[in-house]
Amino acid sequence: MELPKFLLGDNTDYPSAIFIVHTEYPRFVINLENDEVEWLEEFAREDEKELESETENLIAQATEFYDREVSRYED
């Protein structure tokens, strides 16, 4: 099965949270309510520098994905 790069997640236990799941490496879940990121990968020390520089870009992409999805519901 091929998954999209981002998935929108919801959970009634967290009624104000909006979750975006990034399904490609490095996999993570971000809660847009508070920008908390949960990584679904283990990283080696030497990968941390690259991860730090890429994180900002991935979070921006996740936010753009959410904005696009919400705009489609509003149309």
C-alpha positions as CSV (number, residue, x, y, z in Angstrom):
1,M,0.0,0.0,0.0
2,E,1.3,3.4,-0.9
3,L,0.6,6.1,1.8
4,P,0.5,9.8,1.2
5,K,3.3,11.9,2.6
6,F,1.0,13.5,5.2
7,L,-2.1,12.2,7.0
8,L,-4.5,14.3,9.1
9,G,-5.3,12.7,12.5
10,D,-8.0,13.3,15.1
11,N,-8.8,11.8,18.5
12,T,-11.7,12.5,20.7
13,D,-9.5,12.1,23.8
14,Y,-7.7,15.3,22.6
15,P,-10.6,17.4,21.4
16,S,-8.5,20.6,20.6
17,A,-5.5,18.8,19.1
18,I,-4.9,18.5,15.4
19,F,-2.4,15.8,14.5
20,I,-0.4,15.6,11.2
21,V,1.4,12.3,10.6
22,H,4.5,12.4,8.3
23,T,4.8,8.9,6.8
24,E,8.2,9.2,5.1
25,Y,11.6,9.3,6.7
26,P,12.0,10.8,9.3
27,R,8.5,9.7,10.4
28,F,6.8,11.9,13.0
29,V,3.5,13.1,14.4
30,I,3.0,16.8,15.1
31,N,0.3,18.3,17.2
32,L,-0.5,21.7,15.5
33,E,-2.2,22.9,18.7
34,N,1.1,23.2,20.5
35,D,3.7,22.3,17.8
36,E,4.8,19.3,19.9
37,V,6.6,16.7,17.7
38,E,6.8,13.0,18.5
39,W,9.4,11.2,16.4
40,L,8.7,7.6,15.2
41,E,12.3,7.0,14.4
42,E,15.5,6.3,16.4
43,F,18.4,8.6,15.3
44,A,22.1,8.2,15.6
45,R,24.1,11.1,17.0
46,E,25.6,12.0,13.6
47,D,22.0,12.3,12.1
48,E,20.9,14.9,14.7
49,K,22.5,17.9,12.9
50,E,20.8,17.0,9.6
51,L,17.5,16.4,11.4
52,E,17.6,19.8,13.1
53,S,18.0,21.6,9.8
54,E,15.3,19.5,8.1
55,T,12.8,19.7,11.0
56,E,11.8,23.3,10.3
57,N,11.1,22.6,6.7
58,L,9.0,19.4,7.4
59,I,6.9,21.3,10.0
60,A,6.2,24.0,7.5
61,Q,5.2,21.4,4.9
62,A,2.9,19.8,7.5
63,T,1.3,23.1,8.3
64,E,0.8,23.8,4.6
65,F,-0.8,20.4,4.1
66,Y,-3.2,21.1,7.0
67,D,-4.2,24.5,5.5
68,R,-4.8,22.9,2.1
69,E,-6.9,20.2,3.6
70,V,-9.0,22.6,5.6
71,S,-9.6,24.9,2.6
72,R,-10.9,21.9,0.7
73,Y,-13.5,21.2,3.4
74,E,-14.6,24.9,3.4
75,D,-15.2,25.0,-0.4
